[in-house]
Amino acid sequence: MDKVIEHLSLDVPDYYSDAGMRELVLAITDYLSEKLMGIRSKEADAAKLLAELIRNQRLG
């Protein structure tokens, strides 16, 4: 998962400089986690894990 976090700065413009972009990524991961639960549980779990990693990421 560290590689995924590392690549967010490459794949998401202004990921570190714009808090709104981080919030958007969190909203997407939360949405995916909720919608995939019961359908594709492994993907839902991965989305939930990514959201938690982003929330707990130390910036600066």
Sequence and secondary structure as in RCSB ss.txt:
>XXXX:A:sequence
MDKVIEHLSLDVPDYYSDAGMRELVLAITDYLSEKLMGIRSKEADAAKLLAELIRNQRLG
>XXXX:A:secstr
 HHHHHHHHHHSTTTTT HHHHHHHHHHHHHHHHHHTTTSHHHHHHHHHHHHHHHT    
